[in-house]
Amino acid sequence: MTGMPAFRATLYNVLMKRNSVYVTACVLGSYVATNAYLSGTDSIWKSINKGKSWEEVQATLPPKEDEDDD
């Protein structure tokens, strides 16, 4: 058996044969996919809004003077 049928058989034997392994793979896969999606969207957001975030704007502001209440 070669090609796609071999891949399907291997996938079934490794991940889907036992329910505990299948559920663990689903949970870990969703965790990895969520982190990859959030990281990608954050990097896109930061590249579009370069120079507009508070951390970058705060660095260009003059230092705050202490107020004396006499």
mmCIF file as gemmi writes it, N, C-alpha and C atoms, coordinates in Angstrom:
data_model
loop_
_atom_site.group_PDB
_atom_site.id
_atom_site.type_symbol
_atom_site.label_atom_id
_atom_site.label_alt_id
_atom_site.label_comp_id
_atom_site.label_asym_id
_atom_site.label_entity_id
_atom_site.label_seq_id
_atom_site.pdbx_PDB_ins_code
_atom_site.Cartn_x
_atom_site.Cartn_y
_atom_site.Cartn_z
_atom_site.occupancy
_atom_site.B_iso_or_equiv
_atom_site.pdbx_formal_charge
_atom_site.auth_seq_id
_atom_site.auth_asym_id
_atom_site.pdbx_PDB_model_num
ATOM 1 N N . MET Axp A 1 ? 0.849 -1.174 0 1 0 ? 1 A 1
ATOM 2 C CA . MET Axp A 1 ? 0 0 0 1 0 ? 1 A 1
ATOM 3 C C . MET Axp A 1 ? 0.899 1.243 0 1 0 ? 1 A 1
ATOM 4 N N . THR Axp A 2 ? 0.673 2.146 -0.942 1 0 ? 2 A 1
ATOM 5 C CA . THR Axp A 2 ? 1.451 3.371 -1.023 1 0 ? 2 A 1
ATOM 6 C C . THR Axp A 2 ? 0.508 4.542 -1.238 1 0 ? 2 A 1
ATOM 7 N N . GLY Axp A 3 ? 1.042 5.712 -1.049 1 0 ? 3 A 1
ATOM 8 C CA . GLY Axp A 3 ? 0.272 6.914 -1.321 1 0 ? 3 A 1
ATOM 9 C C . GLY Axp A 3 ? -0.702 7.254 -0.212 1 0 ? 3 A 1
ATOM 10 N N . MET Axp A 4 ? -1.851 7.779 -0.631 1 0 ? 4 A 1
ATOM 11 C CA . MET Axp A 4 ? -2.852 8.255 0.312 1 0 ? 4 A 1
ATOM 12 C C . MET Axp A 4 ? -3.449 7.131 1.17 1 0 ? 4 A 1
ATOM 13 N N . PRO Axp A 5 ? -3.734 5.957 0.645 1 0 ? 5 A 1
ATOM 14 C CA . PRO Axp A 5 ? -4.259 4.894 1.522 1 0 ? 5 A 1
ATOM 15 C C . PRO Axp A 5 ? -3.289 4.514 2.646 1 0 ? 5 A 1
ATOM 16 N N . ALA Axp A 6 ? -1.991 4.52 2.356 1 0 ? 6 A 1
ATOM 17 C CA . ALA Axp A 6 ? -0.999 4.218 3.392 1 0 ? 6 A 1
ATOM 18 C C . ALA Axp A 6 ? -0.982 5.316 4.45 1 0 ? 6 A 1
ATOM 19 N N . PHE Axp A 7 ? -1.105 6.544 4.008 1 0 ? 7 A 1
ATOM 20 C CA . PHE Axp A 7 ? -1.131 7.666 4.949 1 0 ? 7 A 1
ATOM 21 C C . PHE Axp A 7 ? -2.353 7.579 5.855 1 0 ? 7 A 1
ATOM 22 N N . ARG Axp A 8 ? -3.505 7.277 5.265 1 0 ? 8 A 1
ATOM 23 C CA . ARG Axp A 8 ? -4.732 7.148 6.054 1 0 ? 8 A 1
ATOM 24 C C . ARG Axp A 8 ? -4.64 6.004 7.06 1 0 ? 8 A 1
ATOM 25 N N . ALA Axp A 9 ? -4.072 4.888 6.634 1 0 ? 9 A 1
ATOM 26 C CA . ALA Axp A 9 ? -3.936 3.744 7.533 1 0 ? 9 A 1
ATOM 27 C C . ALA Axp A 9 ? -2.995 4.074 8.687 1 0 ? 9 A 1
ATOM 28 N N . THR Axp A 10 ? -1.896 4.749 8.387 1 0 ? 10 A 1
ATOM 29 C CA . THR Axp A 10 ? -0.949 5.14 9.426 1 0 ? 10 A 1
ATOM 30 C C . THR Axp A 10 ? -1.585 6.151 10.38 1 0 ? 10 A 1
ATOM 31 N N . LEU Axp A 11 ? -2.305 7.119 9.831 1 0 ? 11 A 1
ATOM 32 C CA . LEU Axp A 11 ? -2.977 8.111 10.666 1 0 ? 11 A 1
ATOM 33 C C . LEU Axp A 11 ? -3.993 7.448 11.587 1 0 ? 11 A 1
ATOM 34 N N . TYR Axp A 12 ? -4.742 6.508 11.055 1 0 ? 12 A 1
ATOM 35 C CA . TYR Axp A 12 ? -5.726 5.807 11.872 1 0 ? 12 A 1
ATOM 36 C C . TYR Axp A 12 ? -5.047 5.006 12.976 1 0 ? 12 A 1
ATOM 37 N N . ASN Axp A 13 ? -4.003 4.28 12.628 1 0 ? 13 A 1
ATOM 38 C CA . ASN Axp A 13 ? -3.323 3.436 13.619 1 0 ? 13 A 1
ATOM 39 C C . ASN Axp A 13 ? -2.614 4.25 14.696 1 0 ? 13 A 1
ATOM 40 N N . VAL Axp A 14 ? -2.108 5.421 14.343 1 0 ? 14 A 1
ATOM 41 C CA . VAL Axp A 14 ? -1.355 6.224 15.306 1 0 ? 14 A 1
ATOM 42 C C . VAL Axp A 14 ? -2.275 7.087 16.162 1 0 ? 14 A 1
ATOM 43 N N . LEU Axp A 15 ? -3.259 7.752 15.55 1 0 ? 15 A 1
ATOM 44 C CA . LEU Axp A 15 ? -4.05 8.733 16.283 1 0 ? 15 A 1
ATOM 45 C C . LEU Axp A 15 ? -5.477 8.306 16.623 1 0 ? 15 A 1
ATOM 46 N N . MET Axp A 16 ? -6.137 7.618 15.742 1 0 ? 16 A 1
ATOM 47 C CA . MET Axp A 16 ? -7.569 7.439 15.897 1 0 ? 16 A 1
ATOM 48 C C . MET Axp A 16 ? -8.003 6.071 16.409 1 0 ? 16 A 1
ATOM 49 N N . LYS Axp A 17 ? -7.088 5.185 16.605 1 0 ? 17 A 1
ATOM 50 C CA . LYS Axp A 17 ? -7.463 3.847 17.031 1 0 ? 17 A 1
ATOM 51 C C . LYS Axp A 17 ? -7.94 3.837 18.492 1 0 ? 17 A 1
ATOM 52 N N . ARG Axp A 18 ? -7.278 4.618 19.326 1 0 ? 18 A 1
ATOM 53 C CA . ARG Axp A 18 ? -7.657 4.704 20.735 1 0 ? 18 A 1
ATOM 54 C C . ARG Axp A 18 ? -8.232 6.084 21.012 1 0 ? 18 A 1
ATOM 55 N N . ASN Axp A 19 ? -9.339 6.12 21.715 1 0 ? 19 A 1
ATOM 56 C CA . ASN Axp A 19 ? -10.044 7.365 21.975 1 0 ? 19 A 1
ATOM 57 C C . ASN Axp A 19 ? -9.194 8.339 22.796 1 0 ? 19 A 1
ATOM 58 N N . SER Axp A 20 ? -8.459 7.844 23.77 1 0 ? 20 A 1
ATOM 59 C CA . SER Axp A 20 ? -7.656 8.729 24.61 1 0 ? 20 A 1
ATOM 60 C C . SER Axp A 20 ? -6.582 9.448 23.803 1 0 ? 20 A 1
ATOM 61 N N . VAL Axp A 21 ? -5.961 8.762 22.864 1 0 ? 21 A 1
ATOM 62 C CA . VAL Axp A 21 ? -4.935 9.373 22.021 1 0 ? 21 A 1
ATOM 63 C C . VAL Axp A 21 ? -5.574 10.366 21.063 1 0 ? 21 A 1
ATOM 64 N N . TYR Axp A 22 ? -6.735 10.027 20.534 1 0 ? 22 A 1
ATOM 65 C CA . TYR Axp A 22 ? -7.443 10.91 19.603 1 0 ? 22 A 1
ATOM 66 C C . TYR Axp A 22 ? -7.855 12.218 20.282 1 0 ? 22 A 1
ATOM 67 N N . VAL Axp A 23 ? -8.42 12.121 21.477 1 0 ? 23 A 1
ATOM 68 C CA . VAL Axp A 23 ? -8.848 13.323 22.2 1 0 ? 23 A 1
ATOM 69 C C . VAL Axp A 23 ? -7.638 14.173 22.576 1 0 ? 23 A 1
ATOM 70 N N . THR Axp A 24 ? -6.562 13.548 23.008 1 0 ? 24 A 1
ATOM 71 C CA . THR Axp A 24 ? -5.341 14.287 23.347 1 0 ? 24 A 1
ATOM 72 C C . THR Axp A 24 ? -4.785 15.004 22.122 1 0 ? 24 A 1
ATOM 73 N N . ALA Axp A 25 ? -4.784 14.338 20.983 1 0 ? 25 A 1
ATOM 74 C CA . ALA Axp A 25 ? -4.297 14.965 19.75 1 0 ? 25 A 1
ATOM 75 C C . ALA Axp A 25 ? -5.179 16.134 19.349 1 0 ? 25 A 1
ATOM 76 N N . CYS Axp A 26 ? -6.489 15.997 19.522 1 0 ? 26 A 1
ATOM 77 C CA . CYS Axp A 26 ? -7.404 17.1 19.197 1 0 ? 26 A 1
ATOM 78 C C . CYS Axp A 26 ? -7.173 18.302 20.104 1 0 ? 26 A 1
ATOM 79 N N . VAL Axp A 27 ? -7.012 18.053 21.402 1 0 ? 27 A 1
ATOM 80 C CA . VAL Axp A 27 ? -6.795 19.15 22.354 1 0 ? 27 A 1
ATOM 81 C C . VAL Axp A 27 ? -5.458 19.831 22.078 1 0 ? 27 A 1
ATOM 82 N N . LEU Axp A 28 ? -4.41 19.057 21.898 1 0 ? 28 A 1
ATOM 83 C CA . LEU Axp A 28 ? -3.096 19.655 21.622 1 0 ? 28 A 1
ATOM 84 C C . LEU Axp A 28 ? -3.073 20.376 20.274 1 0 ? 28 A 1
ATOM 85 N N . GLY Axp A 29 ? -3.738 19.795 19.283 1 0 ? 29 A 1
ATOM 86 C CA . GLY Axp A 29 ? -3.798 20.432 17.975 1 0 ? 29 A 1
ATOM 87 C C . GLY Axp A 29 ? -4.535 21.755 18.016 1 0 ? 29 A 1
ATOM 88 N N . SER Axp A 30 ? -5.623 21.808 18.774 1 0 ? 30 A 1
ATOM 89 C CA . SER Axp A 30 ? -6.362 23.073 18.879 1 0 ? 30 A 1
ATOM 90 C C . SER Axp A 30 ? -5.567 24.113 19.659 1 0 ? 30 A 1
ATOM 91 N N . TYR Axp A 31 ? -4.813 23.68 20.662 1 0 ? 31 A 1
ATOM 92 C CA . TYR Axp A 31 ? -3.969 24.605 21.426 1 0 ? 31 A 1
ATOM 93 C C . TYR Axp A 31 ? -2.884 25.206 20.532 1 0 ? 31 A 1
ATOM 94 N N . VAL Axp A 32 ? -2.233 24.37 19.756 1 0 ? 32 A 1
ATOM 95 C CA . VAL Axp A 32 ? -1.173 24.841 18.848 1 0 ? 32 A 1
ATOM 96 C C . VAL Axp A 32 ? -1.757 25.754 17.771 1 0 ? 32 A 1
ATOM 97 N N . ALA Axp A 33 ? -2.906 25.379 17.209 1 0 ? 33 A 1
ATOM 98 C CA . ALA Axp A 33 ? -3.528 26.188 16.162 1 0 ? 33 A 1
ATOM 99 C C . ALA Axp A 33 ? -3.965 27.549 16.707 1 0 ? 33 A 1
ATOM 100 N N . THR Axp A 34 ? -4.501 27.575 17.921 1 0 ? 34 A 1
ATOM 101 C CA . THR Axp A 34 ? -4.921 28.834 18.535 1 0 ? 34 A 1
ATOM 102 C C . THR Axp A 34 ? -3.729 29.751 18.761 1 0 ? 34 A 1
ATOM 103 N N . ASN Axp A 35 ? -2.651 29.209 19.308 1 0 ? 35 A 1
ATOM 104 C CA . ASN Axp A 35 ? -1.461 30.031 19.544 1 0 ? 35 A 1
ATOM 105 C C . ASN Axp A 35 ? -0.847 30.534 18.241 1 0 ? 35 A 1
ATOM 106 N N . ALA Axp A 36 ? -0.836 29.705 17.21 1 0 ? 36 A 1
ATOM 107 C CA . ALA Axp A 36 ? -0.302 30.134 15.919 1 0 ? 36 A 1
ATOM 108 C C . ALA Axp A 36 ? -1.169 31.237 15.321 1 0 ? 36 A 1
ATOM 109 N N . TYR Axp A 37 ? -2.48 31.093 15.41 1 0 ? 37 A 1
ATOM 110 C CA . TYR Axp A 37 ? -3.391 32.108 14.883 1 0 ? 37 A 1
ATOM 111 C C . TYR Axp A 37 ? -3.229 33.435 15.63 1 0 ? 37 A 1
ATOM 112 N N . LEU Axp A 38 ? -3.184 33.381 16.962 1 0 ? 38 A 1
ATOM 113 C CA . LEU Axp A 38 ? -3.04 34.608 17.741 1 0 ? 38 A 1
ATOM 114 C C . LEU Axp A 38 ? -1.697 35.287 17.492 1 0 ? 38 A 1
ATOM 115 N N . SER Axp A 39 ? -0.65 34.501 17.38 1 0 ? 39 A 1
ATOM 116 C CA . SER Axp A 39 ? 0.67 35.069 17.097 1 0 ? 39 A 1
ATOM 117 C C . SER Axp A 39 ? 0.698 35.728 15.724 1 0 ? 39 A 1
ATOM 118 N N . GLY Axp A 40 ? 0.094 35.08 14.745 1 0 ? 40 A 1
ATOM 119 C CA . GLY Axp A 40 ? 0.053 35.646 13.392 1 0 ? 40 A 1
ATOM 120 C C . GLY Axp A 40 ? -0.75 36.924 13.321 1 0 ? 40 A 1
ATOM 121 N N . THR Axp A 41 ? -1.928 36.934 13.949 1 0 ? 41 A 1
ATOM 122 C CA . THR Axp A 41 ? -2.75 38.144 13.897 1 0 ? 41 A 1
ATOM 123 C C . THR Axp A 41 ? -2.108 39.278 14.693 1 0 ? 41 A 1
ATOM 124 N N . ASP Axp A 42 ? -1.433 38.972 15.798 1 0 ? 42 A 1
ATOM 125 C CA . ASP Axp A 42 ? -0.729 40.015 16.553 1 0 ? 42 A 1
ATOM 126 C C . ASP Axp A 42 ? 0.396 40.631 15.73 1 0 ? 42 A 1
ATOM 127 N N . SER Axp A 43 ? 1.15 39.799 15.019 1 0 ? 43 A 1
ATOM 128 C CA . SER Axp A 43 ? 2.249 40.344 14.223 1 0 ? 43 A 1
ATOM 129 C C . SER Axp A 43 ? 1.723 41.185 13.063 1 0 ? 43 A 1
ATOM 130 N N . ILE Axp A 44 ? 0.608 40.771 12.456 1 0 ? 44 A 1
ATOM 131 C CA . ILE Axp A 44 ? -0.001 41.581 11.398 1 0 ? 44 A 1
ATOM 132 C C . ILE Axp A 44 ? -0.479 42.909 11.967 1 0 ? 44 A 1
ATOM 133 N N . TRP Axp A 45 ? -1.141 42.869 13.126 1 0 ? 45 A 1
ATOM 134 C CA . TRP Axp A 45 ? -1.646 44.086 13.77 1 0 ? 45 A 1
ATOM 135 C C . TRP Axp A 45 ? -0.511 45.048 14.094 1 0 ? 45 A 1
ATOM 136 N N . LYS Axp A 46 ? 0.582 44.517 14.646 1 0 ? 46 A 1
ATOM 137 C CA . LYS Axp A 46 ? 1.719 45.37 14.996 1 0 ? 46 A 1
ATOM 138 C C . LYS Axp A 46 ? 2.383 45.969 13.763 1 0 ? 46 A 1
ATOM 139 N N . SER Axp A 47 ? 2.45 45.225 12.665 1 0 ? 47 A 1
ATOM 140 C CA . SER Axp A 47 ? 3.072 45.761 11.452 1 0 ? 47 A 1
ATOM 141 C C . SER Axp A 47 ? 2.198 46.836 10.813 1 0 ? 47 A 1
ATOM 142 N N . ILE Axp A 48 ? 0.885 46.691 10.882 1 0 ? 48 A 1
ATOM 143 C CA . ILE Axp A 48 ? -0.009 47.703 10.325 1 0 ? 48 A 1
ATOM 144 C C . ILE Axp A 48 ? 0.01 48.969 11.174 1 0 ? 48 A 1
ATOM 145 N N . ASN Axp A 49 ? 0.065 48.82 12.491 1 0 ? 49 A 1
ATOM 146 C CA . ASN Axp A 49 ? -0.007 49.955 13.409 1 0 ? 49 A 1
ATOM 147 C C . ASN Axp A 49 ? 1.349 50.328 13.992 1 0 ? 49 A 1
ATOM 148 N N . LYS Axp A 50 ? 2.395 50.171 13.204 1 0 ? 50 A 1
ATOM 149 C CA . LYS Axp A 50 ? 3.742 50.486 13.682 1 0 ? 50 A 1
ATOM 150 C C . LYS Axp A 50 ? 3.839 51.976 14.022 1 0 ? 50 A 1
ATOM 151 N N . GLY Axp A 51 ? 4.349 52.252 15.224 1 0 ? 51 A 1
ATOM 152 C CA . GLY Axp A 51 ? 4.518 53.625 15.675 1 0 ? 51 A 1
ATOM 153 C C . GLY Axp A 51 ? 3.282 54.219 16.336 1 0 ? 51 A 1
ATOM 154 N N . LYS Axp A 52 ? 2.211 53.453 16.46 1 0 ? 52 A 1
ATOM 155 C CA . LYS Axp A 52 ? 0.984 53.967 17.041 1 0 ? 52 A 1
ATOM 156 C C . LYS Axp A 52 ? 0.651 53.353 18.396 1 0 ? 52 A 1
ATOM 157 N N . SER Axp A 53 ? 1.41 52.37 18.842 1 0 ? 53 A 1
ATOM 158 C CA . SER Axp A 53 ? 1.11 51.732 20.12 1 0 ? 53 A 1
ATOM 159 C C . SER Axp A 53 ? 1.575 52.618 21.269 1 0 ? 53 A 1
ATOM 160 N N . TRP Axp A 54 ? 1.004 52.4 22.441 1 0 ? 54 A 1
ATOM 161 C CA . TRP Axp A 54 ? 1.307 53.237 23.592 1 0 ? 54 A 1
ATOM 162 C C . TRP Axp A 54 ? 2.782 53.121 23.971 1 0 ? 54 A 1
ATOM 163 N N . GLU Axp A 55 ? 3.354 51.947 23.897 1 0 ? 55 A 1
ATOM 164 C CA . GLU Axp A 55 ? 4.759 51.783 24.256 1 0 ? 55 A 1
ATOM 165 C C . GLU Axp A 55 ? 5.671 52.618 23.357 1 0 ? 55 A 1
ATOM 166 N N . GLU Axp A 56 ? 5.342 52.691 22.073 1 0 ? 56 A 1
ATOM 167 C CA . GLU Axp A 56 ? 6.174 53.454 21.149 1 0 ? 56 A 1
ATOM 168 C C . GLU Axp A 56 ? 5.929 54.954 21.277 1 0 ? 56 A 1
ATOM 169 N N . VAL Axp A 57 ? 4.673 55.348 21.515 1 0 ? 57 A 1
ATOM 170 C CA . VAL Axp A 57 ? 4.357 56.767 21.67 1 0 ? 57 A 1
ATOM 171 C C . VAL Axp A 57 ? 4.898 57.293 22.995 1 0 ? 57 A 1
ATOM 172 N N . GLN Axp A 58 ? 4.813 56.497 24.043 1 0 ? 58 A 1
ATOM 173 C CA . GLN Axp A 58 ? 5.281 56.919 25.364 1 0 ? 58 A 1
ATOM 174 C C . GLN Axp A 58 ? 6.78 57.212 25.348 1 0 ? 58 A 1
ATOM 175 N N . ALA Axp A 59 ? 7.536 56.489 24.549 1 0 ? 59 A 1
ATOM 176 C CA . ALA Axp A 59 ? 8.979 56.702 24.475 1 0 ? 59 A 1
ATOM 177 C C . ALA Axp A 59 ? 9.318 58.054 23.857 1 0 ? 59 A 1
ATOM 178 N N . THR Axp A 60 ? 8.427 58.628 23.044 1 0 ? 60 A 1
ATOM 179 C CA . THR Axp A 60 ? 8.705 59.913 22.407 1 0 ? 60 A 1
ATOM 180 C C . THR Axp A 60 ? 8.236 61.102 23.248 1 0 ? 60 A 1
ATOM 181 N N . LEU Axp A 61 ? 7.451 60.862 24.294 1 0 ? 61 A 1
ATOM 182 C CA . LEU Axp A 61 ? 6.941 61.941 25.137 1 0 ? 61 A 1
ATOM 183 C C . LEU Axp A 61 ? 8.022 62.411 26.098 1 0 ? 61 A 1
ATOM 184 N N . PRO Axp A 62 ? 7.983 63.692 26.477 1 0 ? 62 A 1
ATOM 185 C CA . PRO Axp A 62 ? 8.951 64.168 27.474 1 0 ? 62 A 1
ATOM 186 C C . PRO Axp A 62 ? 8.635 63.541 28.832 1 0 ? 62 A 1
ATOM 187 N N . PRO Axp A 63 ? 9.649 63.433 29.687 1 0 ? 63 A 1
ATOM 188 C CA . PRO Axp A 63 ? 9.404 62.841 31.003 1 0 ? 63 A 1
ATOM 189 C C . PRO Axp A 63 ? 8.437 63.694 31.82 1 0 ? 63 A 1
ATOM 190 N N . LYS Axp A 64 ? 7.643 63.038 32.617 1 0 ? 64 A 1
ATOM 191 C CA . LYS Axp A 64 ? 6.645 63.72 33.44 1 0 ? 64 A 1
ATOM 192 C C . LYS Axp A 64 ? 7.34 64.422 34.605 1 0 ? 64 A 1
ATOM 193 N N . GLU Axp A 65 ? 6.967 65.684 34.836 1 0 ? 65 A 1
ATOM 194 C CA . GLU Axp A 65 ? 7.557 66.444 35.931 1 0 ? 65 A 1
ATOM 195 C C . GLU Axp A 65 ? 6.786 66.167 37.21 1 0 ? 65 A 1
ATOM 196 N N . ASP Axp A 66 ? 7.514 66.152 38.315 1 0 ? 66 A 1
ATOM 197 C CA . ASP Axp A 66 ? 6.868 65.956 39.605 1 0 ? 66 A 1
ATOM 198 C C . ASP Axp A 66 ? 6.164 67.238 40.014 1 0 ? 66 A 1
ATOM 199 N N . GLU Axp A 67 ? 4.958 67.107 40.529 1 0 ? 67 A 1
ATOM 200 C CA . GLU Axp A 67 ? 4.183 68.254 40.967 1 0 ? 67 A 1
ATOM 201 C C . GLU Axp A 67 ? 4.407 68.473 42.451 1 0 ? 67 A 1
ATOM 202 N N . ASP Axp A 68 ? 4.678 69.719 42.828 1 0 ? 68 A 1
ATOM 203 C CA . ASP Axp A 68 ? 4.848 70.055 44.238 1 0 ? 68 A 1
ATOM 204 C C . ASP Axp A 68 ? 3.588 70.753 44.726 1 0 ? 68 A 1
ATOM 205 N N . ASP Axp A 69 ? 2.969 70.19 45.75 1 0 ? 69 A 1
ATOM 206 C CA . ASP Axp A 69 ? 1.789 70.815 46.351 1 0 ? 69 A 1
ATOM 207 C C . ASP Axp A 69 ? 2.202 71.487 47.648 1 0 ? 69 A 1
ATOM 208 N N . ASP Axp A 70 ? 2.536 72.773 47.531 1 0 ? 70 A 1
ATOM 209 C CA . ASP Axp A 70 ? 2.97 73.529 48.729 1 0 ? 70 A 1
ATOM 210 C C . ASP Axp A 70 ? 1.831 74.239 49.367 1 0 ? 70 A 1
